[in-house]
Amino acid sequence: MDRFKLRAWNKKLLIMEDIDGHDLCFVDGTIYDGEYGIDRTDVTDNYDLMQCTGLKGKNEKLIYEGDIIKIKLFESKLYVVKFIDGGYRLILCNSKKYFYIDITMLYSKEECMYEVIGNIYENFELIKGENT
């Protein structure tokens, strides 16, 4: 199920890594390099983890925490996906006030409302100076 997929930003190499099929494992809040139970090294400080929301945007692209989203109804605005208060929220960028909505509020499988245009690590210039 997509909802339990993880990806990780590698702070040392400055690249996004898919946890599935990689030599990283996640156990009790700790990220280890190496196969589970075999010569593991704690590398938690080297990565920022992001969980998949379970939703897909335009072109069937999975939506993860840290993604920068454009909403079809409000194309001039950008939002960042964050996990807040027990759910995934869209945080409005370029706003003087801290504003967010539940990610499922405008979600529709029939008419794709969300487009992933980047993420806060690889495309920080899109939201630089914003309330992220």
Buried (B, 14 or more C-beta within 10 A) or exposed (E): EEEEBBBBBBEEEEEBBEBEEEEBBBEEEEBBBEEEEEEBEEBEEBBBBBBBBBBBBBEEBBBBBBBBBBBBEEEEBBBBBBBEEEEBBBBBBEEEEEEBEEBBEBBEEEEBBBBBBBBBBBEBEBBEEBBE
